[in-house]
Amino acid sequence: MSKIITISREFGSGGRELGRRLAEELKIAYYDQEIVSEIAKRTELSEHYIRAVEERQPPFSFPIHIGRSFYPAPNPAWEQHMTVYQEQSRIIREMADKSDCVIVGRCADYVLRDRKPLRLFVYAELESKMRRCREKAPADEHLTDKELRQKIRDMDKHRSKYYEFLTGNTWSDKLNYDFCINTTDRVIKDLVPVIARLF
């Protein structure tokens, strides 16, 4: 049986680190920023733009999971969002076909739903996410506590809207996942062996 793990995560929860360490523990492929780079190769869009698209709801309120838009006029921004999503979905399927893997974000749990991946959702209390963000922040970042709280809330809000828009499901709904992992005040590397035993 193939090992495909998808990780959805709140900003600052440590979900990306968890995915990377879990892939290392299981000795399987890890895909995150590699997906962005591959989309950029296949389109004429910059990696910076693709990252922005992935964190925000497309500029039109009709959910694409229904199948098509009834927008009456050409909309370049909409078309670029659809290009990113379609290439992203194609690349995620190709990666899952190629080898066992961990895929972080990008609605991979929904894109690969027919493959029955192990779907993880990683979350944490706000203060814990703030501490983790402080530890990982670049040296030149000097956000106040208020600014950092707002950044975390904004990022989670954008991820939630993007996920809901593309899938029709609620991003944080526990029914969309096999395991919800609370990383509040926990060391990520200590959680990995426990999760790895699921395989």
Stockholm file with secondary structure:
# STOCKHOLM 1.0

chainA/1-199         MSKIITISREFGSGGRELGRRLAEELKIAYYDQEIVSEIAKRTELSEHYIRAVEERQPPFSFPIHIGRSFYPAPNPAWEQHMTVYQEQSRIIREMADKSDCVIVGRCADYVLRDRKPLRLFVYAELESKMRRCREKAPADEHLTDKELRQKIRDMDKHRSKYYEFLTGNTWSDKLNYDFCINTTDRVIKDLVPVIARLF
#=GR chainA/1-199 SS CCCEEEEEECTTSSHHHHHHHHHHHHTCEEESHHHHHHHHHHSSCCHHHHHHHHTSCCSSCSCGGGSCCCCSSCCHHHHHHHHHHHHHHHHHHHHHHHSCEEEESTTHHHHTGGGCCEEEEEECCHHHHHHHHHHHSCTTCCCCHHHHHHHHHHHHHHHHHHHHHHHSSCTTCGGGCSEEEECTTCCHHHHHHHHHTTC
#=GC SS_cons         CCCEEEEEECTTSSHHHHHHHHHHHHTCEEESHHHHHHHHHHSSCCHHHHHHHHTSCCSSCSCGGGSCCCCSSCCHHHHHHHHHHHHHHHHHHHHHHHSCEEEESTTHHHHTGGGCCEEEEEECCHHHHHHHHHHHSCTTCCCCHHHHHHHHHHHHHHHHHHHHHHHSSCTTCGGGCSEEEECTTCCHHHHHHHHHTTC
//
